[in-house]
Amino acid sequence: MRKLYEQDIREILYGATLLGAGGGGSLSQGLGMLDHLVETGETLELDLLEIDEIGDNEYAAMVAGLGSPVAMLDPDMPMFGPDAVYAFRAFQKAFLAEGKECKYLYSGEMGGFNTFVPMLVAILSDKDPAKRIKFLDVDSNGRAVPELNTTLCVYYGHPPKPMGLGSLNGDEVAVYPITDHSGEQIARSLCMLYNMRIGFATWGMNKAEMKEALDLGCVTKAQKIGRAILAAKAGGADVMDELKKAVEIREFCRGTIEELEVKAEGGFDFGTTVVRGEDGHRYYIDFKNENLILRDESGTTRLTAPEGIGLLDLETLTPLTNADTKVGMKLLVTMTPAHPNWWDEDHKAYECWLPELERVGMKGAQVRY
């Protein structure tokens, strides 16, 4: 077990945003919520546990936020946070009815927002840091994902049942979806009911289940990435030199965003980011919230989800989501390997990405790191 303080959390959020591969919530969202905690006098301290530090029959749950980034950051609304606390409470009650007590939290995806949500819930769980619920060094997917059906949990036999949902005003809703698809529809419908923001918690799993299915150590990995980015920012070093010291990562290209094609459909942002590389060639990143396909100007696919296609603003050394990009930005495009569980042939979790990839125009097979 180790303690996480304010600087640790900032480093984690920088790294999680890059691992989010264009999704998972903007870094500005997570840092905004963190700054709000500082302003309101909360003690920024929580415990991060490795998976082997919990008992065999102890359970953890994923908690996250769902909704519009605009709604999450609406200055006329209270800061997101209580929504997730009420969602976790709803889940705990539903889980207890099954004879299981949920004692720990883990993140549902990598991203500047959703990696922070379980940490936020832990901090808000008690004024006394020693009594706070503990956070596990575990992530559901090792990247951001667009829907509940594009998750390792589902392909390893863990449907989102029960699911706890929570609103800002304190409503707690427990539902029992029979499939990931129905869970997605229920959560998004309630999100619209509550002004496009809601907390949700699900996937109660014990040690053995998490070890089999999830990305262990991913929070620490995110912190290593964030620390490397911030070291480059502070010392003027090349950011890729620092990143390569920390994790397995490749540079795909550096260039300028020449064009952005974006359309909103069904609650998602679909589009293509066109990058004019420093080598004079154009590169194309097709996305549905998250980056899904990386192509060159000949039409050759160079990388696809579930592998990670990351974006970093070279002028500010800020990792970006597709909600942050603007024409004229100077980018570093990175490539990171997906967790091996995505490619396990017994479970074939990688297949869940095929409908998403085909929808944004993939021709041919998935391309690995």
Secondary structure, 3 states (H helix, E strand, C coil): CEEEEHHHHHHHHHHHHHHCCCCCCCHHHHHHHHHHHHHCCCCCEEEEECHHHCCCCCEEEEEEEEECHHHHCCCCCCCCCHHHHHHHHHHHHHHHCCCCCEEEEEECCCCCCCCHHHHHHHHHCCCCHHHCCEEEEEECCCCCCCCCCCCHHHHCCCCCCCEEEECCCCCEEEECCCCHHHHHHHHHHHHHHCCCEEEEEEEEEEHHHHHHHCEECHHHHHHHHHHHHHHHHHHCCCHHHHHHHHCCCEEEEEEEEEEEEEEEECCEEEEEEEEEECCCCEEEEEEECCEEEEEECCCCEEEECCCEEEEEECCCCEEECCCCCCCCCEEEEEEECCCHHHHCCCCCHHHHHHHHHHHCCCCCCCCCC
